Amino acid sequence: MSELLKSELEEKLQILKIEHQALDKRLMELESHLSMTSEEQLEAARLKKQKLRKKDEMSMVKDKLGELEESAEQGS
């Protein structure tokens, strides 16, 4: 069962990384403009918040993976 959970968490982590990279790419596109419109500034602010949320989610998933590995080592 823990192997299945570990696999699911690793998959979730990969998805979060891809989503974070996509947000970062869009943010870089916006920030490359010499000046941003007010709509672009709002989008940039939203993107930054979304990136932080993804980073937090990645951290939580990594923590869970670490806990699983620790419990697997103790169970061996």
Secondary structure, DSSP 8 states (H G I E B T S, - for coil): -HHHHHHHHHHHHHHHHHHHHHHHHHHHHHHTSSS--HHHHHHHHHHHHHHHHHHHHHHHHHHHHHHHHHHHHHH-
